[in-house]
Amino acid sequence: MNTGRFLRADMWICRAQSSKAETMKLLPDNIKVLYFASDYVEPYVEIITVKDPKRRLSLRSSGYSEEPDYQEEVEVALPVLSDDSQLFEDHHLEKLTAHMPVRTQVHPWQLVYSTAIHGSSLKTLYRNMAGLESPVLLVIKDTHKKVFGAFSSDPFKVSKYCYGTGETFLFSFNPDFQAYKWSGENSYFVGGNLESLQIGGGGGGFGLWLDSDLYHGSSFSCPTFNNESLSTKEDFIVQDLEVWTVKR
């Protein structure tokens, strides 16, 4: 006995089968067809409206048995964090996720450096990222309680030259969320040595700069991102700092 099979009628055509001939009938444009065929049973046709797939996706994701509004969009899932963050909450992560590359949204995020855990040392930050090949998210809270930072396409490291790609961007919650994407004017994405970490530049000041103790920092407008200062003032004191990376 042949097993039945499901076929999706992409052309929205309903097929009725008899023992001697087949007839085909065009259906209205607002319906889709699911077709079940077997040699020993009558054809089974289930007709669903175009809106139903959204309803079914919503039911699978929410666990509800039914929803009155079939057109309700399904929310994008936030990345899973391996640890609790001391600096940002779900509403921060929701805003940031919308600007991150899609490839980073399907993996959990792992905490690789935190001043609360590892102390305040740029050397330690570099050491914790040795061997990493995935993007990183730098989050800072300063003594004015402002949250800001940078997404870098490459992990932070000591280098003679600038590195990174146009996926790199600066961001600020000061107080509303603002993302500063690559302007295309230069490629001074990230630079690092034992004395400081620099992100964005080319105009006499860095978009984001941190000293070797991860204590003093500054943020100036720069051509790389055409950003405003990320904090209340161009010079700031770091209260807490975290770096996250994609866990593969």
CYANA upper distance limits for C-alpha pairs under 8 A (distance plus 0.5 A):
  1 MET  CA     39 ASP  CA      8.42
  2 ASN  CA     38 SER  CA      7.28
  2 ASN  CA     39 ASP  CA      7.29
  3 THR  CA     38 SER  CA      7.26
  4 GLY  CA     36 PHE  CA      7.07
  4 GLY  CA     37 ALA  CA      6.13
  4 GLY  CA     38 SER  CA      5.47
  5 ARG  CA     36 PHE  CA      6.43
  5 ARG  CA     37 ALA  CA      6.69
  5 ARG  CA     38 SER  CA      7.97
  6 PHE  CA     34 LEU  CA      7.48
  6 PHE  CA     35 TYR  CA      6.38
  6 PHE  CA     36 PHE  CA      5.65
  6 PHE  CA     37 ALA  CA      7.82
  7 LEU  CA     34 LEU  CA      6.70
  7 LEU  CA     35 TYR  CA      5.90
  7 LEU  CA     36 PHE  CA      7.28
  8 ARG  CA     33 VAL  CA      6.95
  8 ARG  CA     34 LEU  CA      5.73
  8 ARG  CA     35 TYR  CA      7.06
  9 ALA  CA     13 ILE  CA      6.44
  9 ALA  CA     14 CYS  CA      8.00
  9 ALA  CA     32 LYS  CA      7.50
  9 ALA  CA     33 VAL  CA      6.10
  9 ALA  CA     34 LEU  CA      6.97
  9 ALA  CA     35 TYR  CA      7.79
 10 ASP  CA     32 LYS  CA      8.25
 12 TRP  CA     26 LEU  CA      7.76
 12 TRP  CA     27 LEU  CA      6.89
 12 TRP  CA     29 ASP  CA      7.91
 12 TRP  CA     31 ILE  CA      7.48
 12 TRP  CA     32 LYS  CA      5.80
 12 TRP  CA     33 VAL  CA      6.46
 13 ILE  CA     24 MET  CA      7.61
 13 ILE  CA     25 LYS  CA      6.86
 13 ILE  CA     26 LEU  CA      5.76
 13 ILE  CA     27 LEU  CA      6.46
 13 ILE  CA     33 VAL  CA      7.56
 14 CYS  CA     24 MET  CA      6.76
 14 CYS  CA     25 LYS  CA      6.32
 14 CYS  CA     26 LEU  CA      7.14
 14 CYS  CA     27 LEU  CA      7.28
 14 CYS  CA     33 VAL  CA      7.12
 14 CYS  CA     35 TYR  CA      8.24
 14 CYS  CA     45 VAL  CA      8.27
 15 ARG  CA     22 GLU  CA      7.85
 15 ARG  CA     23 THR  CA      6.96
 15 ARG  CA     24 MET  CA      5.51
 15 ARG  CA     25 LYS  CA      7.28
 15 ARG  CA     35 TYR  CA      8.38
 16 ALA  CA     22 GLU  CA      6.76
 16 ALA  CA     23 THR  CA      6.30
 16 ALA  CA     24 MET  CA      6.96
 16 ALA  CA     43 PRO  CA      7.50
 17 GLN  CA     21 ALA  CA      7.35
 17 GLN  CA     22 GLU  CA      5.55
 17 GLN  CA     23 THR  CA      7.35
 17 GLN  CA     43 PRO  CA      7.27
 18 SER  CA     22 GLU  CA      6.59
 27 LEU  CA     31 ILE  CA      7.71
 30 ASN  CA     49 THR  CA      6.74
 30 ASN  CA     50 VAL  CA      6.61
 31 ILE  CA     47 ILE  CA      7.14
 31 ILE  CA     48 ILE  CA      6.41
 31 ILE  CA     49 THR  CA      5.09
 31 ILE  CA     50 VAL  CA      6.27
 32 LYS  CA     47 ILE  CA      6.42
 32 LYS  CA     48 ILE  CA      6.00
 32 LYS  CA     49 THR  CA      6.53
 32 LYS  CA     50 VAL  CA      7.03
 33 VAL  CA     45 VAL  CA      7.32
 33 VAL  CA     46 GLU  CA      6.49
 33 VAL  CA     47 ILE  CA      5.38
 33 VAL  CA     48 ILE  CA      6.96
 34 LEU  CA     45 VAL  CA      6.36
 34 LEU  CA     46 GLU  CA      5.73
 34 LEU  CA     47 ILE  CA      6.96
 34 LEU  CA     48 ILE  CA      8.43
 35 TYR  CA     43 PRO  CA      7.95
 35 TYR  CA     44 TYR  CA      6.68
 35 TYR  CA     45 VAL  CA      5.48
 35 TYR  CA     46 GLU  CA      7.26
 36 PHE  CA     43 PRO  CA      6.46
 36 PHE  CA     44 TYR  CA      5.64
 36 PHE  CA     45 VAL  CA      6.91
 37 ALA  CA     41 VAL  CA      8.08
 37 ALA  CA     42 GLU  CA      8.07
 37 ALA  CA     43 PRO  CA      5.90
 37 ALA  CA     44 TYR  CA      7.41
 38 SER  CA     42 GLU  CA      7.87
 38 SER  CA     43 PRO  CA      7.64
 48 ILE  CA     52 ASP  CA      6.72
 51 LYS  CA     55 ARG  CA      7.27
 51 LYS  CA     70 TYR  CA      6.68
 51 LYS  CA     71 GLN  CA      6.94
 52 ASP  CA     56 ARG  CA      6.62
 52 ASP  CA     70 TYR  CA      7.22
 53 PRO  CA     57 LEU  CA      6.57
 54 LYS  CA     58 SER  CA      6.59
 54 LYS  CA     70 TYR  CA      6.78
 54 LYS  CA     71 GLN  CA      6.92
 54 LYS  CA     72 GLU  CA      7.89
 54 LYS  CA     73 GLU  CA      7.77
 54 LYS  CA     74 VAL  CA      8.34
 55 ARG  CA     59 LEU  CA      6.65
 55 ARG  CA     67 GLU  CA      7.68
 55 ARG  CA     69 ASP  CA      8.38
 55 ARG  CA     70 TYR  CA      5.31
 55 ARG  CA     71 GLN  CA      7.58
 55 ARG  CA     72 GLU  CA      8.26
 56 ARG  CA     60 ARG  CA      6.71
 57 LEU  CA     61 SER  CA      6.76
 57 LEU  CA     74 VAL  CA      8.11
 58 SER  CA     62 SER  CA      6.45
 58 SER  CA     72 GLU  CA      8.48
 58 SER  CA     73 GLU  CA      8.33
 58 SER  CA     74 VAL  CA      6.52
 59 LEU  CA     63 GLY  CA      5.96
 59 LEU  CA     64 TYR  CA      5.91
 59 LEU  CA     65 SER  CA      7.02
 59 LEU  CA     66 GLU  CA      7.27
 59 LEU  CA     67 GLU  CA      8.09
 60 ARG  CA     64 TYR  CA      8.23
 78 LEU  CA     90 ASP  CA      8.30
 78 LEU  CA     93 LEU  CA      7.54
 78 LEU  CA     94 GLU  CA      6.87
 78 LEU  CA     97 THR  CA      7.64
 78 LEU  CA    105 GLN  CA      8.08
 79 PRO  CA     93 LEU  CA      8.48
 79 PRO  CA     97 THR  CA      8.23
 79 PRO  CA    105 GLN  CA      6.37
 79 PRO  CA    106 VAL  CA      7.55
 79 PRO  CA    107 HIS  CA      7.29
 79 PRO  CA    108 PRO  CA      6.19
 79 PRO  CA    109 TRP  CA      7.10
 80 VAL  CA    107 HIS  CA      7.94
 80 VAL  CA    108 PRO  CA      5.15
 80 VAL  CA    109 TRP  CA      6.52
 81 LEU  CA    108 PRO  CA      6.30
 81 LEU  CA    109 TRP  CA      5.32
 81 LEU  CA    110 GLN  CA      6.59
 81 LEU  CA    111 LEU  CA      8.34
 82 SER  CA    108 PRO  CA      7.28
 82 SER  CA    109 TRP  CA      6.51
 82 SER  CA    110 GLN  CA      5.53
 82 SER  CA    111 LEU  CA      7.31
 83 ASP  CA    110 GLN  CA      7.35
 83 ASP  CA    111 LEU  CA      6.90
 85 SER  CA     89 GLU  CA      7.90
 85 SER  CA    242 GLU  CA      8.48
 87 LEU  CA    139 VAL  CA      7.67
 87 LEU  CA    140 ILE  CA      7.80
 87 LEU  CA    141 LYS  CA      7.10
 87 LEU  CA    147 VAL  CA      7.86
 87 LEU  CA    240 ASP  CA      7.96
 87 LEU  CA    241 LEU  CA      8.21
 87 LEU  CA    242 GLU  CA      8.12
 88 PHE  CA     92 HIS  CA      6.25
 88 PHE  CA     93 LEU  CA      7.59
 88 PHE  CA    147 VAL  CA      8.32
 89 GLU  CA     93 LEU  CA      6.89
 90 ASP  CA     94 GLU  CA      6.47
 91 HIS  CA     95 LYS  CA      6.96
 92 HIS  CA     96 LEU  CA      6.85
 93 LEU  CA     97 THR  CA      6.40
 94 GLU  CA     98 ALA  CA      7.20
 95 LYS  CA     99 HIS  CA      7.87
 95 LYS  CA    177 PHE  CA      7.69
 96 LEU  CA    100 MET  CA      7.02
 97 THR  CA    105 GLN  CA      7.55
 99 HIS  CA    179 ALA  CA      8.19
100 MET  CA    104 THR  CA      7.25
100 MET  CA    105 GLN  CA      7.92
100 MET  CA    151 PHE  CA      8.30
100 MET  CA    167 GLU  CA      8.19
101 PRO  CA    105 GLN  CA      7.64
101 PRO  CA    167 GLU  CA      7.66
102 VAL  CA    106 VAL  CA      7.81
103 ARG  CA    107 HIS  CA      8.38
104 THR  CA    135 PRO  CA      8.35
104 THR  CA    246 VAL  CA      6.92
107 HIS  CA    246 VAL  CA      6.68
107 HIS  CA    247 LYS  CA      6.63
107 HIS  CA    248 ARG  CA      7.00
108 PRO  CA    246 VAL  CA      6.59
108 PRO  CA    247 LYS  CA      5.92
108 PRO  CA    248 ARG  CA      8.10
109 TRP  CA    244 TRP  CA      6.74
109 TRP  CA    245 THR  CA      6.00
109 TRP  CA    246 VAL  CA      5.17
109 TRP  CA    247 LYS  CA      5.93
110 GLN  CA    244 TRP  CA      5.95
110 GLN  CA    245 THR  CA      5.86
110 GLN  CA    246 VAL  CA      6.67
110 GLN  CA    247 LYS  CA      6.19
111 LEU  CA    242 GLU  CA      7.85
111 LEU  CA    243 VAL  CA      6.64
111 LEU  CA    244 TRP  CA      5.00
111 LEU  CA    245 THR  CA      7.04
112 VAL  CA    128 ASN  CA      6.81
112 VAL  CA    129 MET  CA      7.58
112 VAL  CA    242 GLU  CA      8.35
112 VAL  CA    243 VAL  CA      6.34
112 VAL  CA    244 TRP  CA      6.10
112 VAL  CA    245 THR  CA      7.25
113 TYR  CA    117 ILE  CA      8.03
113 TYR  CA    118 HIS  CA      7.14
113 TYR  CA    125 LEU  CA      6.58
113 TYR  CA    128 ASN  CA      7.24
113 TYR  CA    242 GLU  CA      6.08
113 TYR  CA    243 VAL  CA      5.56
113 TYR  CA    244 TRP  CA      7.57
114 SER  CA    118 HIS  CA      6.18
114 SER  CA    119 GLY  CA      7.67
114 SER  CA    240 ASP  CA      8.12
114 SER  CA    241 LEU  CA      6.26
114 SER  CA    242 GLU  CA      4.91
114 SER  CA    243 VAL  CA      7.00
115 THR  CA    119 GLY  CA      4.95
115 THR  CA    120 SER  CA      5.64
115 THR  CA    121 SER  CA      8.41
115 THR  CA    240 ASP  CA      6.45
115 THR  CA    241 LEU  CA      6.03
115 THR  CA    242 GLU  CA      7.17
116 ALA  CA    240 ASP  CA      7.39
116 ALA  CA    241 LEU  CA      8.31
118 HIS  CA    124 THR  CA      7.93
120 SER  CA    213 ASP  CA      5.95
120 SER  CA    214 LEU  CA      6.00
120 SER  CA    215 TYR  CA      7.61
121 SER  CA    125 LEU  CA      6.94
121 SER  CA    212 SER  CA      6.69
121 SER  CA    213 ASP  CA      5.31
121 SER  CA    214 LEU  CA      6.45
122 LEU  CA    126 TYR  CA      6.76
122 LEU  CA    194 LEU  CA      7.56
122 LEU  CA    195 GLU  CA      8.48
122 LEU  CA    196 SER  CA      7.94
122 LEU  CA    197 LEU  CA      8.42
122 LEU  CA    211 ASP  CA      8.05
122 LEU  CA    212 SER  CA      5.49
122 LEU  CA    213 ASP  CA      6.51
122 LEU  CA    214 LEU  CA      6.66
123 LYS  CA    127 ARG  CA      6.62
123 LYS  CA    194 LEU  CA      7.15
123 LYS  CA    212 SER  CA      7.87
124 THR  CA    128 ASN  CA      6.54
125 LEU  CA    129 MET  CA      7.07
125 LEU  CA    156 PHE  CA      8.48
126 TYR  CA    130 ALA  CA      6.91
126 TYR  CA    156 PHE  CA      6.76
126 TYR  CA    157 LYS  CA      5.99
126 TYR  CA    158 VAL  CA      7.85
129 MET  CA    155 PRO  CA      6.96
129 MET  CA    156 PHE  CA      7.35
129 MET  CA    157 LYS  CA      7.95
130 ALA  CA    157 LYS  CA      8.11
132 LEU  CA    155 PRO  CA      6.93
133 GLU  CA    154 ASP  CA      7.24
133 GLU  CA    155 PRO  CA      7.02
134 SER  CA    153 SER  CA      7.77
134 SER  CA    154 ASP  CA      6.69
134 SER  CA    155 PRO  CA      6.91
134 SER  CA    245 THR  CA      6.97
134 SER  CA    246 VAL  CA      6.50
135 PRO  CA    151 PHE  CA      7.95
135 PRO  CA    152 SER  CA      6.18
135 PRO  CA    153 SER  CA      4.95
135 PRO  CA    154 ASP  CA      5.29
135 PRO  CA    155 PRO  CA      6.20
135 PRO  CA    245 THR  CA      6.40
135 PRO  CA    246 VAL  CA      7.01
136 VAL  CA    151 PHE  CA      6.50
136 VAL  CA    152 SER  CA      5.85
136 VAL  CA    153 SER  CA      7.14
136 VAL  CA    154 ASP  CA      7.03
136 VAL  CA    155 PRO  CA      6.07
136 VAL  CA    156 PHE  CA      8.33
136 VAL  CA    243 VAL  CA      7.04
136 VAL  CA    244 TRP  CA      5.95
136 VAL  CA    245 THR  CA      4.95
136 VAL  CA    246 VAL  CA      7.56
137 LEU  CA    149 GLY  CA      8.17
137 LEU  CA    150 ALA  CA      6.53
137 LEU  CA    151 PHE  CA      5.05
137 LEU  CA    152 SER  CA      6.82
137 LEU  CA    243 VAL  CA      5.96
137 LEU  CA    244 TRP  CA      5.52
137 LEU  CA    245 THR  CA      6.81
138 LEU  CA    149 GLY  CA      5.78
138 LEU  CA    150 ALA  CA      5.66
138 LEU  CA    151 PHE  CA      6.71
138 LEU  CA    152 SER  CA      8.34
138 LEU  CA    241 LEU  CA      7.92
138 LEU  CA    242 GLU  CA      6.44
138 LEU  CA    243 VAL  CA      5.05
138 LEU  CA    244 TRP  CA      7.15
139 VAL  CA    147 VAL  CA      7.51
139 VAL  CA    148 PHE  CA      6.36
139 VAL  CA    149 GLY  CA      5.15
139 VAL  CA    150 ALA  CA      7.30
139 VAL  CA    241 LEU  CA      6.27
139 VAL  CA    242 GLU  CA      5.76
139 VAL  CA    243 VAL  CA      6.80
140 ILE  CA    146 LYS  CA      8.43
140 ILE  CA    147 VAL  CA      6.09
140 ILE  CA    148 PHE  CA      5.89
140 ILE  CA    149 GLY  CA      6.09
140 ILE  CA    238 VAL  CA      7.40
140 ILE  CA    239 GLN  CA      8.15
140 ILE  CA    240 ASP  CA      6.47
140 ILE  CA    241 LEU  CA      5.05
140 ILE  CA    242 GLU  CA      7.09
141 LYS  CA    145 LYS  CA      6.25
141 LYS  CA    146 LYS  CA      5.92
141 LYS  CA    147 VAL  CA      5.05
141 LYS  CA    148 PHE  CA      7.16
141 LYS  CA    238 VAL  CA      6.77
141 LYS  CA    239 GLN  CA      6.16
141 LYS  CA    240 ASP  CA      5.81
141 LYS  CA    241 LEU  CA      6.89
142 ASP  CA    146 LYS  CA      6.12
142 ASP  CA    147 VAL  CA      7.43
142 ASP  CA    231 SER  CA      8.46
142 ASP  CA    236 PHE  CA      7.01
142 ASP  CA    237 ILE  CA      6.03
142 ASP  CA    238 VAL  CA      4.90
142 ASP  CA    239 GLN  CA      5.23
142 ASP  CA    240 ASP  CA      7.27
143 THR  CA    236 PHE  CA      7.92
143 THR  CA    237 ILE  CA      6.33
143 THR  CA    238 VAL  CA      6.74
143 THR  CA    239 GLN  CA      5.82
144 HIS  CA    232 THR  CA      7.98
146 LYS  CA    173 PHE  CA      7.24
146 LYS  CA    174 ASN  CA      6.55
146 LYS  CA    175 PRO  CA      7.97
146 LYS  CA    231 SER  CA      6.72
146 LYS  CA    232 THR  CA      7.94
147 VAL  CA    172 SER  CA      6.76
147 VAL  CA    173 PHE  CA      5.96
147 VAL  CA    174 ASN  CA      7.46
147 VAL  CA    231 SER  CA      8.30
148 PHE  CA    170 LEU  CA      8.38
148 PHE  CA    171 PHE  CA      6.13
148 PHE  CA    172 SER  CA      4.63
148 PHE  CA    173 PHE  CA      6.35
148 PHE  CA    174 ASN  CA      8.15
148 PHE  CA    230 LEU  CA      6.74
148 PHE  CA    231 SER  CA      7.69
149 GLY  CA    170 LEU  CA      6.46
149 GLY  CA    171 PHE  CA      6.06
149 GLY  CA    172 SER  CA      7.00
149 GLY  CA    208 LEU  CA      8.25
149 GLY  CA    230 LEU  CA      8.21
150 ALA  CA    168 THR  CA      7.84
150 ALA  CA    169 PHE  CA      6.24
150 ALA  CA    170 LEU  CA      4.82
150 ALA  CA    171 PHE  CA      6.37
150 ALA  CA    199 ILE  CA      8.41
151 PHE  CA    167 GLU  CA      8.41
151 PHE  CA    168 THR  CA      5.88
151 PHE  CA    169 PHE  CA      5.86
151 PHE  CA    170 LEU  CA      6.87
151 PHE  CA    171 PHE  CA      8.44
152 SER  CA    156 PHE  CA      8.49
152 SER  CA    164 GLY  CA      7.33
152 SER  CA    167 GLU  CA      7.63
152 SER  CA    168 THR  CA      5.05
152 SER  CA    169 PHE  CA      7.26
152 SER  CA    190 VAL  CA      8.17
153 SER  CA    164 GLY  CA      6.08
153 SER  CA    165 THR  CA      6.54
153 SER  CA    166 GLY  CA      8.38
153 SER  CA    167 GLU  CA      6.27
153 SER  CA    168 THR  CA      5.85
154 ASP  CA    163 TYR  CA      8.01
154 ASP  CA    164 GLY  CA      6.00
154 ASP  CA    165 THR  CA      8.37
156 PHE  CA    190 VAL  CA      8.32
156 PHE  CA    192 GLY  CA      7.57
157 LYS  CA    192 GLY  CA      6.45
157 LYS  CA    193 ASN  CA      8.00
158 VAL  CA    191 GLY  CA      8.09
158 VAL  CA    192 GLY  CA      5.29
158 VAL  CA    193 ASN  CA      5.17
158 VAL  CA    194 LEU  CA      7.33
159 SER  CA    191 GLY  CA      7.20
159 SER  CA    192 GLY  CA      6.20
159 SER  CA    193 ASN  CA      6.78
160 LYS  CA    191 GLY  CA      8.28
160 LYS  CA    192 GLY  CA      8.21
160 LYS  CA    193 ASN  CA      8.14
161 TYR  CA    191 GLY  CA      7.07
162 CYS  CA    187 SER  CA      8.17
162 CYS  CA    188 TYR  CA      6.29
162 CYS  CA    189 PHE  CA      6.89
162 CYS  CA    190 VAL  CA      5.85
162 CYS  CA    191 GLY  CA      5.21
162 CYS  CA    192 GLY  CA      8.28
163 TYR  CA    188 TYR  CA      7.88
163 TYR  CA    189 PHE  CA      6.63
163 TYR  CA    190 VAL  CA      5.89
163 TYR  CA    191 GLY  CA      7.03
164 GLY  CA    168 THR  CA      7.36
164 GLY  CA    189 PHE  CA      6.08
164 GLY  CA    190 VAL  CA      6.61
165 THR  CA    187 SER  CA      8.10
165 THR  CA    189 PHE  CA      7.33
166 GLY  CA    181 LYS  CA      8.32
166 GLY  CA    182 TRP  CA      6.11
166 GLY  CA    184 GLY  CA      8.37
166 GLY  CA    187 SER  CA      8.33
166 GLY  CA    189 PHE  CA      8.21
167 GLU  CA    181 LYS  CA      8.21
167 GLU  CA    182 TRP  CA      7.85
168 THR  CA    181 LYS  CA      7.59
168 THR  CA    182 TRP  CA      7.37
168 THR  CA    189 PHE  CA      7.25
169 PHE  CA    179 ALA  CA      7.41
169 PHE  CA    180 TYR  CA      6.11
169 PHE  CA    181 LYS  CA      5.27
169 PHE  CA    182 TRP  CA      6.72
169 PHE  CA    225 PHE  CA      7.63
170 LEU  CA    179 ALA  CA      6.40
170 LEU  CA    180 TYR  CA      5.54
170 LEU  CA    181 LYS  CA      7.23
170 LEU  CA    207 GLY  CA      8.23
170 LEU  CA    225 PHE  CA      7.86
170 LEU  CA    227 ASN  CA      8.22
171 PHE  CA    177 PHE  CA      7.73
171 PHE  CA    178 GLN  CA      6.05
171 PHE  CA    179 ALA  CA      4.85
171 PHE  CA    180 TYR  CA      6.40
171 PHE  CA    230 LEU  CA      7.59
172 SER  CA    176 ASP  CA      8.05
172 SER  CA    177 PHE  CA      6.15
172 SER  CA    178 GLN  CA      5.81
172 SER  CA    179 ALA  CA      7.15
172 SER  CA    230 LEU  CA      5.95
172 SER  CA    231 SER  CA      7.95
173 PHE  CA    177 PHE  CA      4.90
173 PHE  CA    178 GLN  CA      7.00
174 ASN  CA    178 GLN  CA      8.44
174 ASN  CA    230 LEU  CA      7.75
174 ASN  CA    231 SER  CA      7.20
174 ASN  CA    232 THR  CA      7.94
180 TYR  CA    225 PHE  CA      6.06
180 TYR  CA    226 ASN  CA      7.51
180 TYR  CA    227 ASN  CA      6.22
181 LYS  CA    225 PHE  CA      6.08
182 TRP  CA    224 THR  CA      6.42
182 TRP  CA    225 PHE  CA      5.29
182 TRP  CA    226 ASN  CA      8.42
183 SER  CA    223 PRO  CA      7.54
183 SER  CA    224 THR  CA      6.14
183 SER  CA    225 PHE  CA      5.56
183 SER  CA    226 ASN  CA      6.92
184 GLY  CA    224 THR  CA      7.25
184 GLY  CA    225 PHE  CA      8.48
185 GLU  CA    223 PRO  CA      6.64
185 GLU  CA    224 THR  CA      6.37
186 ASN  CA    202 GLY  CA      7.95
186 ASN  CA    223 PRO  CA      7.52
186 ASN  CA    224 THR  CA      6.00
187 SER  CA    224 THR  CA      7.12
188 TYR  CA    199 ILE  CA      7.76
188 TYR  CA    200 GLY  CA      5.74
188 TYR  CA    201 GLY  CA      6.23
188 TYR  CA    202 GLY  CA      7.50
188 TYR  CA    224 THR  CA      6.81
189 PHE  CA    199 ILE  CA      6.05
189 PHE  CA    200 GLY  CA      5.44
189 PHE  CA    201 GLY  CA      8.09
189 PHE  CA    224 THR  CA      7.52
190 VAL  CA    197 LEU  CA      8.18
190 VAL  CA    198 GLN  CA      6.26
190 VAL  CA    199 ILE  CA      4.97
190 VAL  CA    200 GLY  CA      6.79
191 GLY  CA    197 LEU  CA      6.61
191 GLY  CA    198 GLN  CA      5.54
191 GLY  CA    199 ILE  CA      6.83
192 GLY  CA    196 SER  CA      6.61
192 GLY  CA    197 LEU  CA      5.09
192 GLY  CA    198 GLN  CA      6.59
193 ASN  CA    197 LEU  CA      7.01
194 LEU  CA    212 SER  CA      6.94
195 GLU  CA    211 ASP  CA      6.58
195 GLU  CA    212 SER  CA      5.32
196 SER  CA    209 TRP  CA      7.50
196 SER  CA    210 LEU  CA      6.02
196 SER  CA    211 ASP  CA      4.95
196 SER  CA    212 SER  CA      5.63
197 LEU  CA    209 TRP  CA      6.21
197 LEU  CA    210 LEU  CA      5.77
197 LEU  CA    211 ASP  CA      7.15
197 LEU  CA    212 SER  CA      8.23
198 GLN  CA    206 PHE  CA      6.82
198 GLN  CA    207 GLY  CA      8.09
198 GLN  CA    208 LEU  CA      6.38
198 GLN  CA    209 TRP  CA      5.13
198 GLN  CA    210 LEU  CA      7.24
199 ILE  CA    206 PHE  CA      6.74
199 ILE  CA    207 GLY  CA      6.20
199 ILE  CA    208 LEU  CA      5.60
199 ILE  CA    209 TRP  CA      6.95
200 GLY  CA    206 PHE  CA      5.87
200 GLY  CA    207 GLY  CA      5.24
200 GLY  CA    208 LEU  CA      7.19
200 GLY  CA    222 CYS  CA      6.83
200 GLY  CA    223 PRO  CA      8.04
200 GLY  CA    224 THR  CA      5.77
200 GLY  CA    225 PHE  CA      7.25
201 GLY  CA    205 GLY  CA      6.37
201 GLY  CA    206 PHE  CA      4.91
201 GLY  CA    207 GLY  CA      6.44
201 GLY  CA    222 CYS  CA      5.64
201 GLY  CA    223 PRO  CA      6.89
201 GLY  CA    224 THR  CA      6.42
202 GLY  CA    206 PHE  CA      7.91
202 GLY  CA    222 CYS  CA      6.80
202 GLY  CA    223 PRO  CA      6.54
202 GLY  CA    224 THR  CA      7.50
203 GLY  CA    221 SER  CA      8.27
203 GLY  CA    222 CYS  CA      5.90
203 GLY  CA    223 PRO  CA      6.61
204 GLY  CA    222 CYS  CA      8.25
205 GLY  CA    219 SER  CA      8.17
205 GLY  CA    220 PHE  CA      6.04
205 GLY  CA    221 SER  CA      7.52
205 GLY  CA    222 CYS  CA      6.89
206 PHE  CA    218 SER  CA      8.11
206 PHE  CA    219 SER  CA      6.70
206 PHE  CA    220 PHE  CA      6.11
206 PHE  CA    221 SER  CA      7.66
206 PHE  CA    222 CYS  CA      6.60
207 GLY  CA    218 SER  CA      8.40
207 GLY  CA    219 SER  CA      5.54
207 GLY  CA    220 PHE  CA      5.51
207 GLY  CA    221 SER  CA      6.21
207 GLY  CA    222 CYS  CA      5.88
207 GLY  CA    224 THR  CA      8.39
207 GLY  CA    225 PHE  CA      8.00
207 GLY  CA    227 ASN  CA      7.51
207 GLY  CA    229 SER  CA      7.83
208 LEU  CA    217 GLY  CA      7.89
208 LEU  CA    218 SER  CA      6.42
208 LEU  CA    219 SER  CA      5.06
208 LEU  CA    220 PHE  CA      7.43
208 LEU  CA    230 LEU  CA      8.39
209 TRP  CA    217 GLY  CA      5.88
209 TRP  CA    218 SER  CA      5.71
209 TRP  CA    219 SER  CA      6.81
210 LEU  CA    214 LEU  CA      6.15
210 LEU  CA    215 TYR  CA      7.73
210 LEU  CA    216 HIS  CA      6.57
210 LEU  CA    217 GLY  CA      4.94
210 LEU  CA    218 SER  CA      7.28
211 ASP  CA    215 TYR  CA      7.06
211 ASP  CA    216 HIS  CA      6.22
211 ASP  CA    217 GLY  CA      6.82
214 LEU  CA    238 VAL  CA      7.32
215 TYR  CA    237 ILE  CA      6.24
215 TYR  CA    238 VAL  CA      5.48
215 TYR  CA    239 GLN  CA      8.08
216 HIS  CA    235 ASP  CA      8.08
216 HIS  CA    236 PHE  CA      6.73
216 HIS  CA    237 ILE  CA      5.49
216 HIS  CA    238 VAL  CA      6.75
217 GLY  CA    235 ASP  CA      6.40
217 GLY  CA    236 PHE  CA      5.80
217 GLY  CA    237 ILE  CA      6.59
217 GLY  CA    238 VAL  CA      7.37
218 SER  CA    234 GLU  CA      5.76
218 SER  CA    235 ASP  CA      4.77
218 SER  CA    236 PHE  CA      6.31
219 SER  CA    229 SER  CA      5.58
219 SER  CA    230 LEU  CA      6.42
219 SER  CA    231 SER  CA      7.58
219 SER  CA    233 LYS  CA      8.43
219 SER  CA    234 GLU  CA      5.45
219 SER  CA    235 ASP  CA      7.05
220 PHE  CA    227 ASN  CA      8.18
220 PHE  CA    228 GLU  CA      7.19
220 PHE  CA    229 SER  CA      5.48
220 PHE  CA    230 LEU  CA      8.22
220 PHE  CA    234 GLU  CA      6.40
221 SER  CA    225 PHE  CA      8.38
221 SER  CA    226 ASN  CA      6.61
221 SER  CA    227 ASN  CA      5.49
221 SER  CA    228 GLU  CA      5.47
221 SER  CA    229 SER  CA      6.28
222 CYS  CA    226 ASN  CA      5.91
222 CYS  CA    227 ASN  CA      6.70
223 PRO  CA    227 ASN  CA      8.23
229 SER  CA    233 LYS  CA      7.53
229 SER  CA    234 GLU  CA      6.35
230 LEU  CA    234 GLU  CA      8.16
231 SER  CA    236 PHE  CA      7.81
